[in-house]
Amino acid sequence: MFLPDGSQDQIGDSLLKKQRVYQIFTDVAIRRGYKAIETPVIEYAETFTNPHVGIPFQQLLKWFDREGDIEVLRPDWTTAIARALMKLNPKESKWFYQGSVFTQDKDGVESRQAGIEMIRTKPIEGEIESLFFAIDYLSAVNIDDYLIELGHTGIYEKIIEPLMFTTTEEKKLRQAMHDKRQDVVKALTERNQTVQKQLLDLIQAYGESSLLDEYKQIFKDETDIVAILDELQDLVNVLKQLGIDQTIVDLGRVKQLPYYSGTMFRGYLTQTGDECFSGGRYDKLYQQFNQSTPAIGLAFDVDVLASAITIEKKEKIAIIASSETYVLAELKRRTISDKIVDVLYTFPTDNAYDDIIDLRNEGVE
Ligand SMILES: N[C@@H](Cc1c[nH]c[nH+]1)C(=O)O
């Protein structure tokens, strides 16, 4: 009643879990040589809606400023960081960040992310570091049950070239591919039966990484596609060498963020199916600043990770003090560092404590 739809107070354990997820993320990022960055929550809409980025205007939380310019709450870290780094022109290439993003297209409006961006990092080094980071971090938060999914913008884009679609037509087709709607894809591609068949095949190309070999056969005459499939196979192999067998592929995956241009990856929690990270290569985003800066990154969904982690319960001790034993109680508390210690002035009536130390009459004559 007192909060707009989608805004939420954060309380107790669920808040603590989010803070833990952020804390461990910072530790891992610093340990792997990343530098911290934070951009403001309020930015110009144009930063996100210009054609190089292409985030739909309707998705933004926006208002007019005094000059009549449209301002927004940050909908995407990657774009904001590109804007910031373009001006800084830093020597460091590895950056990490954490905080909220705001979009109107999903429940909740505000969601929390922790992510990394790497600039000037070539294929396949950037892909490998992104995935290794994800594995390292998920292990640090004690999550072992997950799947890594690989995709690539280039497969779909290469196949549809002969269609010579307008931007609007292509957007419709991309959405239909994203939704895996065979009927719509079929209807939109009647003009070219070869492309139609390839796209319908591609929608099915989802699952075990052994599909890569199968599709290399199907697309054997398309050298660009075979090269992409080889690259994805290299990533699968590298992950295998690190002991990660749970890699799947979605060859029909299309970019859900307009700036992707290359490998895309996602992580899913096996138990719930929730997406816990998402990212990819975006080598063209910096072209809006007339810079040629290859870049790649990924963001973890802090809300999803927080609901999947457990925080160990600490023993709870109550020290009961009186007006004569305030100081004594505080001194006692200082000797107990690994437990939760409450100082109370009346005896607890519930079972909230594992142990009770009664200091009411201690040292009192
Ligand atoms: N910004 C992307 C994740 C990402 C980071 N870097 C590249 N992609 C997202 O919100 O899904």
The ligand as an SDF file (V2000), in Angstrom:
LIG
                    3D

 11 11  0  0  0  0  0  0  0  0999 V2000
   24.3570   -6.8620  -18.7510 N   0  0  0  0  0  0  0  0  0  0  0  0
   23.9820   -8.2210  -19.0410 C   0  0  0  0  0  0  0  0  0  0  0  0
   24.9990   -9.2020  -18.5570 C   0  0  0  0  0  0  0  0  0  0  0  0
   26.3360   -8.9470  -19.1670 C   0  0  0  0  0  0  0  0  0  0  0  0
   27.4240   -8.4600  -18.5990 C   0  0  0  0  0  0  0  0  0  0  0  0
   28.3490   -8.3270  -19.5640 N   0  0  0  0  0  0  0  0  0  0  0  0
   27.8580   -8.7830  -20.6800 C   0  0  0  0  0  0  0  0  0  0  0  0
   26.6060   -9.1570  -20.4490 N   0  0  0  0  0  0  0  0  0  0  0  0
   22.6330   -8.5380  -18.3780 C   0  0  0  0  0  0  0  0  0  0  0  0
   22.1150   -7.7310  -17.6440 O   0  0  0  0  0  0  0  0  0  0  0  0
   22.1000   -9.6050  -18.6140 O   0  0  0  0  0  0  0  0  0  0  0  0
  1  2  1  0
  2  3  1  0
  2  9  1  0
  3  4  1  0
  4  5  2  0
  4  8  1  0
  5  6  1  0
  6  7  1  0
  7  8  2  0
  9 10  2  0
  9 11  1  0
M  CHG  1   8   1
M  END
$$$$
